[in-house]
Amino acid sequence: MRTEGNRFVDGDGVPVRLRGVGLGGWMNMENFITGYAANESLMRSTVRAVLGRDRSELFFDRLLTAFFGEDDAELLAGLGMNCVRIPVNYRHFEDDARPFEFIHDGFRQLDRVIDACARHGLMTVIDLHALPGAQNHHWHSDNSTHRPMFWEHPHFQDRAVALWEVIADRYKDDARVVGYNPINEPAGESRTAVRTVYRRLVDAIRAVDPRHILFLDGNTYSTEFDVFDGELDNVVYACHDYAAPGFVRGGDYPGITDGRYVDKAALAEKFRQRTEYSRKTNTPVWVGEWGPVYTGDERRDAMRYQILADQLDIYREDQASWSIWTYKDIGTHGIAVVKPDSAYRRRFDDFVAKKNRLGADRWGSEGHDIRPVSEPFQAKLEQEFPAFSPYPWGRREWADTLLLNITVAEPLAYEYAELFRGLGDDDVIALADSFALANCDRRVPLADRLRADLADGPS
């Protein structure tokens, strides 16, 4: 695969529209996807403290194996998809205690899934979702704070460059891999720093592998492209296109969310804004992430399916490529959803309900029980610091990150780990195997809408 003007083409020059799914929650785990709290490295360390090294390694490796296999690839291919974006955490390939010493066993699971996808006609994009030091402010970069230290320390940047050299060398001759997504959702307040790091990464990868496509996310969570200057060959400028009313706390659709009226025309305009740089550079449009959050409320979810349908229409009219977020989880986004009667859901559903009422997971929880505390706090901040508007999303989001994603979520991470107390090998295997496709339900309306779109036109 390569780019040719604003199209993807295969080795014979035939245009290909990439349409697929992100494998969130797998080699980069996320709290709303698998049910824990806070960030992945804290979750892993607390579970290890309870289970011990050997049993915790058994659980996490079994979870990776169960989460995606041949039947998952077959399901996605059966929907008509042709591509899977695979988010990975750098910690699978390098230990912070031994920087620049790469763990080649970390590729075992990645290679297994690339193989499974290829056997079912699915190409893959390797996405570095969590970089050393954290490239953005939130849990999905495995950030235990609210600061993306990656942009402040050359040490972290050097390690990312070295890791990409290893990845590129491993897959440089692998045609099953479409390309590399070097940084998921960068968020650097210094545009200069982001621009400089991207130049380094592109040059380093190209020196090892001149052929694979590079999918470069825009700054500020893949929404701004002023960090790029000059044309690059075989490159895609990837946007993320989440609709505001599709978030867990979003309003009616069509209707008002965050003080703005949002309908299909508004979604189309936002999409045009986020893909303007691709048109300017005559490069392919690829929406690396998008998709609404489902709540379980019939009325609200009907509106979410309308958002889904409208965005699919917009992308189809533009012939844009896309990767919907996400494939499998415990109930918020996934095409496949772990069954309520599974061993994992039986053990952790009450914990997840507590997370939801306390608003600990910014993406997937409503926080109705924490508002008597959080809203007066927000009002006081507004009164005392009316001009304070920190990057990237302002005072309210900044305060919610500190209060909910850290102050509330961290003690919950220890509470999550305690639910593993006293479990044996068979027990943790049963928990991990809950994520196997055989133990999942399908979100049928989502799957049907995607299948219908994927059947419309060549892929």
C-alpha positions in Angstrom: 0.0 0.0 0.0 1.0 3.6 -0.6 -0.5 7.0 -1.1 -1.1 8.4 -4.6 -2.4 12.0 -4.4 -5.5 11.9 -2.2 -6.0 8.1 -2.5 -4.6 5.0 -1.0 -3.6 2.5 -3.7 -2.4 -1.1 -3.6 0.6 -2.6 -5.3 -1.2 -2.7 -8.6 -2.2 1.0 -8.4 -5.9 0.1 -7.6 -7.5 2.7 -5.3 -8.4 1.3 -1.8 -10.6 3.0 0.8 -9.4 1.9 4.2 -12.3 1.2 6.5 -11.9 -0.6 9.8 -11.7 -0.5 13.6 -9.4 0.4 16.4 -8.3 -2.4 18.7 -8.5 -0.2 21.8 -8.0 -1.8 25.2 -5.7 -4.5 24.0 -1.9 -3.8 23.9 -2.8 -0.4 25.3 -5.4 -0.9 28.0 -7.9 1.9 28.8 -10.1 2.2 31.9 -13.5 2.6 30.3 -12.8 -0.4 27.9 -11.9 -3.1 30.4 -13.3 -1.6 33.6 -10.4 -0.6 35.8 -9.7 3.0 37.1 -6.9 5.6 36.5 -4.1 4.6 34.1 -2.8 1.3 32.9 0.6 1.2 34.7 -1.0 2.0 38.1 -3.6 -0.7 37.5 -1.0 -3.3 36.5 1.2 -2.5 39.5 -1.7 -2.7 42.0 -3.0 -6.0 40.6 0.5 -7.4 40.7 0.8 -6.4 44.4 -2.3 -8.4 45.1 -1.8 -11.4 42.8 2.0 -11.7 42.8 4.3 -11.6 39.8 3.5 -15.0 38.3 -0.3 -15.0 38.6 -0.6 -11.4 37.4 1.5 -12.2 34.4 -0.7 -15.2 33.7 -3.8 -13.0 33.9 -2.5 -10.2 31.6 -1.0 -12.5 29.0 -4.1 -14.6 28.9 -6.2 -11.4 28.6 -4.2 -10.4 25.6 -4.6 -13.8 24.0 -8.4 -13.9 24.7 -9.1 -10.3 23.6 -8.4 -10.9 19.9 -8.0 -14.0 17.9 -9.0 -15.7 14.7 -12.7 -15.5 15.4 -12.4 -11.7 16.0 -10.6 -11.2 12.7 -13.2 -13.3 11.0 -16.0 -11.2 12.5 -14.5 -7.9 11.3 -13.8 -9.3 7.8 -17.4 -10.6 7.7 -18.6 -7.0 8.3 -16.7 -6.0 5.2 -13.8 -4.2 7.0 -10.3 -4.3 5.5 -8.1 -2.7 8.2 -7.4 -2.8 11.9 -5.6 0.0 13.7 -3.6 -1.6 16.6 -2.8 0.7 19.5 0.2 -0.3 21.6 1.8 0.9 24.8 5.6 1.4 24.7 5.9 -0.5 28.0 5.5 -3.8 26.1 8.8 -3.1 24.3 10.8 -1.2 26.9 11.1 -0.9 30.7 11.5 2.5 32.2 14.2 1.0 34.5 16.2 -0.1 31.4 15.7 2.6 28.7 16.9 1.7 25.2 17.0 -2.0 26.1 14.2 -3.4 23.9 12.0 -6.3 24.9 11.6 -8.3 21.7 9.2 -10.7 23.3 6.8 -7.8 23.4 6.2 -8.3 19.7 4.9 -11.9 20.3 1.3 -10.8 20.7 1.5 -8.1 18.1 2.8 -10.5 15.5 0.1 -13.0 16.4 -2.7 -10.5 15.7 -1.1 -9.2 12.5 -1.0 -12.8 11.4 -4.6 -13.4 12.3 -5.8 -10.3 10.6 -3.8 -11.1 7.4 -5.4 -14.5 7.2 -8.8 -12.9 7.0 -7.8 -10.2 4.5 -7.3 -7.4 7.1 -4.4 -5.0 6.8 -3.0 -3.4 10.0 -1.7 0.0 11.1 0.6 0.0 14.1 -0.3 2.9 16.4 2.0 4.0 19.3 -0.8 5.0 21.7 1.4 5.6 24.8 4.9 7.1 24.5 7.5 7.4 27.2 6.7 10.4 29.4 3.1 10.6 27.9 2.4 12.6 24.8 -0.9 14.0 26.1 -2.7 14.7 29.3 -4.9 11.7 29.8 -5.2 8.0 30.8 -5.0 6.7 27.3 -1.4 7.7 27.0 -0.9 5.8 30.3 -0.3 9.2 32.0 -0.4 9.1 35.8 -0.5 12.9 36.0 -2.1 15.8 34.0 1.1 16.8 32.2 2.5 15.4 29.0 6.1 15.2 30.0 7.2 13.7 26.6 7.4 17.2 25.1 9.6 18.6 27.9 12.3 16.0 28.2 14.6 15.0 25.3 15.3 11.7 27.0 11.7 10.6 26.3 11.9 11.8 22.8 15.1 9.9 22.2 13.5 6.7 23.4 10.5 7.1 21.1 12.8 7.6 18.1 14.8 4.5 19.1 11.7 2.4 19.6 10.3 3.4 16.2 13.6 2.5 14.6 13.2 -1.0 16.1 9.5 -1.3 15.0 10.2 0.0 11.4 13.1 -2.5 11.1 10.9 -5.4 12.1 8.1 -4.6 9.7 9.9 -2.9 6.8 9.3 -5.8 4.4 5.9 -6.8 5.8 3.2 -5.9 3.2 0.4 -6.9 5.6 1.2 -3.7 7.6 -0.2 -0.6 5.9 1.9 1.7 7.9 2.8 3.4 11.2 1.0 5.9 13.4 4.0 7.3 15.3 2.1 9.3 17.9 -1.5 8.9 18.9 -3.2 12.2 19.8 -0.2 14.4 20.5 -0.9 17.4 22.7 2.1 19.7 23.0 1.4 23.3 23.9 4.7 24.2 22.3 4.0 23.7 18.6 7.8 24.0 18.0 8.4 20.9 20.1 5.8 18.8 18.3 7.1 19.9 14.9 10.7 19.1 15.9 9.8 15.6 17.2 7.7 14.8 14.2 10.7 15.7 11.9 12.9 13.5 13.9 10.5 10.5 13.9 9.8 10.8 10.1 13.5 11.0 9.3 14.4 8.1 11.6 11.6 5.8 10.3 12.3 6.7 6.7 16.0 5.9 7.1 15.0 2.3 8.1 11.8 1.8 6.1 11.2 4.2 3.2 8.1 2.4 1.9 5.4 2.2 4.6 2.8 4.9 4.9 3.1 7.3 7.9 -0.1 8.3 9.6 0.7 11.6 11.4 -1.9 12.7 13.9 -2.5 16.4 14.2 -1.6 18.2 17.4 -4.2 18.8 20.2 -5.6 15.3 20.0 -5.5 15.0 16.3 -7.5 18.1 15.5 -4.9 20.8 14.6 -2.3 20.6 11.8 -0.3 23.9 12.2 2.7 21.8 13.4 3.3 20.5 9.9 5.2 22.5 7.2 6.2 21.3 3.8 5.1 18.3 1.9 6.1 14.7 2.8 5.9 11.7 0.6 3.6 8.7 1.4 2.1 10.5 4.4 -1.4 10.8 5.8 -2.4 13.6 8.1 -4.8 11.8 10.4 -7.7 13.5 12.2 -10.0 12.3 15.0 -13.6 13.2 14.6 -15.6 12.6 17.7 -19.0 14.3 17.7 -19.7 16.4 20.9 -23.2 15.0 21.4 -21.9 11.5 21.1 -19.9 11.7 24.4 -21.3 10.1 27.5 -22.4 13.5 28.8 -23.5 14.9 25.4 -26.9 16.4 24.8 -29.6 15.6 22.5 -28.9 15.1 18.8 -29.9 17.2 16.9 -29.8 19.6 19.8 -27.6 21.6 22.2 -24.3 20.3 23.5 -21.8 22.6 25.3 -23.9 25.6 24.3 -23.9 24.8 20.6 -26.6 23.4 18.3 -25.3 20.3 16.6 -27.0 18.6 13.7 -25.7 16.7 10.6 -24.7 20.0 8.9 -22.6 20.9 12.0 -20.9 17.5 12.0 -20.1 17.9 8.3 -18.6 21.4 8.9 -16.5 20.1 11.8 -15.3 17.2 9.6 -14.3 19.7 6.8 -12.4 21.8 9.3 -10.5 18.8 10.6 -9.6 17.5 7.2 -8.8 20.9 5.6 -5.0 20.2 5.8 -5.4 16.9 4.0 -7.2 18.7 1.1 -4.6 21.5 1.1 -1.8 18.9 0.7 -3.7 16.6 -1.6 -3.2 13.6 0.7 -5.7 10.9 1.7 -8.4 11.7 4.3 -8.3 9.2 7.1 -10.3 9.6 10.3 -8.2 7.6 12.7 -10.8 7.6 15.5 -14.5 8.4 15.7 -17.8 6.9 17.0 -20.3 7.7 19.7 -20.6 6.3 23.3 -23.6 4.2 24.1 -25.4 4.6 27.4 -27.9 1.8 27.6 -30.7 4.4 27.6 -33.0 3.6 24.6 -33.8 7.2 23.8 -30.3 8.5 24.0 -28.8 5.5 22.2 -31.3 6.0 19.3 -29.7 9.5 18.9 -26.2 8.0 19.1 -27.1 5.6 16.2 -28.3 8.6 14.2 -24.9 10.3 14.8 -23.2 7.1 13.6 -25.4 7.0 10.5 -24.8 10.7 9.7 -21.0 10.5 10.1 -21.0 7.4 7.9 -22.9 9.4 5.2 -20.5 12.3 5.5 -17.4 10.0 5.1 -19.0 8.1 2.2 -19.8 11.3 0.3 -16.2 12.4 0.8 -14.8 8.9 0.1 -12.9 9.3 3.3 -11.1 6.3 4.9 -11.8 5.6 8.6 -11.2 3.6 11.7 -14.0 3.5 14.2 -13.3 3.4 17.9 -13.5 0.7 19.3 -13.9 -3.0 18.6 -14.5 -4.7 22.0 -15.2 -3.5 25.6 -17.5 -4.0 28.6 -20.3 -1.8 27.2 -19.6 1.8 26.1 -18.4 1.6 22.5 -17.7 -1.8 21.3 -19.1 -3.9 18.4 -18.4 -6.9 20.7 -19.4 -6.4 24.4 -18.4 -8.8 27.3 -21.5 -10.6 28.5 -23.1 -9.5 31.8 -23.0 -13.1 33.1 -19.3 -13.6 32.3 -16.9 -14.2 35.2 -15.3 -10.7 34.7 -18.6 -8.8 34.6 -20.0 -10.6 37.6 -16.9 -9.7 39.7 -16.4 -6.1 38.5 -19.8 -4.7 37.4 -20.5 -3.2 40.9 -17.1 -1.6 40.9 -17.8 -0.1 37.4 -21.1 1.2 38.7 -19.2 3.0 41.5 -16.7 4.4 39.0 -19.6 5.7 37.0 -21.4 7.5 39.8 -18.1 9.0 41.0 -17.2 10.2 37.4 -13.8 8.6 37.7 -13.5 7.8 34.0 -13.8 11.0 32.0 -14.7 9.1 28.8 -17.2 6.5 30.1 -18.8 7.7 33.3 -21.5 10.2 34.1 -20.5 11.2 37.7 -24.0 12.0 38.9 -23.0 11.2 42.6 -19.9 13.5 42.5 -21.5 16.6 41.2 -22.5 18.0 44.7 -18.7 18.2 45.3 -17.4 18.9 41.8 -19.8 21.6 40.7 -19.2 23.9 43.7 -15.5 23.4 43.2 -15.8 24.4 39.6 -17.9 27.4 40.5 -15.2 28.5 43.0 -12.5 28.2 40.4 -14.5 30.3 38.0 -15.1 32.9 40.6 -11.4 33.1 41.7 -9.7 32.5 38.4 -12.0 33.7 35.6 -9.2 34.2 33.1 -7.4 30.9 33.7 -7.8 28.7 30.6 -5.0 26.1 30.4 -4.2 24.2 27.3 -5.8 22.2 25.8 -9.4 22.4 26.8 -9.7 25.1 29.4 -10.3 25.3 33.2 -13.3 23.0 33.6 -11.7 20.0 31.8 -8.4 20.7 33.6 -10.0 20.6 37.0 -12.1 17.5 36.2 -8.9 15.7 35.2 -7.3 16.5 38.5 -10.3 15.9 40.7 -11.9 12.9 39.0 -9.3 11.2 36.8 -6.6 11.4 39.4 -7.9 12.2 42.9 -10.9 10.0 42.7 -9.6 7.4 40.2 -6.3 6.5 42.0 -7.9 5.1 45.2 -10.3 3.2 43.0 -7.4 1.6 41.2 -6.4 0.0 44.5 -10.0 -1.0 45.1 -10.1 -2.7 41.7 -7.0 -4.7 42.5 -8.4 -5.9 45.8 -11.1 -7.7 43.8 -8.4 -10.1 42.7 -7.6 -11.0 46.3 -7.6 -14.7 47.0 -8.0 -15.8 43.4 -6.2 -18.8 42.0 -4.9 -19.6 38.5 -8.2 -21.0 37.3 -10.0 -17.9 38.5 -7.8 -15.4 36.7 -8.0 -17.4 33.6 -11.8 -17.3 33.7 -11.7 -13.6 34.2 -9.4 -13.1 31.2 -11.3 -15.5 29.0 -14.4 -13.4 29.6 -13.0 -11.2 26.8 -12.9 -14.0 24.3 -15.5 -13.5 21.5 -17.4 -16.6 22.5 -18.2 -14.8 25.8 -19.3 -11.5 24.1 -22.5 -10.2 22.8 -22.7 -8.2 19.5 -24.0 -4.7 19.5 -26.3 -5.6 16.7 -27.5 -2.1 15.6 -23.9 -0.9 15.4 -22.7 -4.0 13.5 -25.7 -3.8 11.1 -25.1 -0.1 10.3 -21.4 -0.7 9.7 -22.1 -3.7 7.5 -24.5 -1.8 5.4 -22.1 1.0 4.9 -19.2 -1.3 4.1 -21.3 -3.1 1.5 -21.8 0.2 -0.3 -19.0 0.6 -2.8 -15.6 -0.8 -3.3 -13.2 -1.2 -0.4 
